[in-house]
């Protein structure tokens, strides 16, 4: 008799095209936005564990809230895009932002790889997360976690696609004294050094920033990954 877990696994293989990506294929996809991996849909629900210098954060993604955003995020995590990066924009009582890779070569590949907007189906309340953007259809890889009520963002098209289910206290403790100096200015084009020099720039100029050590998929629709 097939177990429930086995049935779910078969269903997931069916909807994902039966493709299990090898480490070599994931590494290739990280440097090729046109790789077939990026066209696969994410699971309907999945969790991401983020290991930081302050502790562990668990994010739960619900694809139906923002399918395009959830798909992109799933594969960014899957390919190791966020590993060894920095929480470069932390504004107390508002949000924490990450998503520019520490390797400038990778950052350059993805800087302008935009995805279309998703409709806003959830509100930007504390504990939710969404893509940072500069206007319609400009989402790329940068993510913010709301540490306060930012529901005013809803009307501007910022579409949350999940929530923090563990480690919100860790999010609250991420180093915030640099404020906008270390990574603000998406709209004004003031993130140039982050893309050009990556971790080398941030570690030199803002050495107290907390680190995103690793992000990994831990569950898929309730199943261990």
Secondary structure, DSSP 8 states (H G I E B T S, - for coil): ---HHHHHHHHHHHHTTT----HHHHHHHHT-TTSGGGGS---SEEEEEEEETTEEEEEEEEGGG-HHHHHHHHHHHHTTTTTTEE--EEETTTEEEE---SSHHHHHHHTT--B------S---TTEEEE--SSTT-B-S-EEEESS--GGGGGGT----EEEEE-HHHHHHS--TTGGGTT--TTTTTTHHHHHHTHHHHHHH-TT--EEEEEEEEEETTEE-
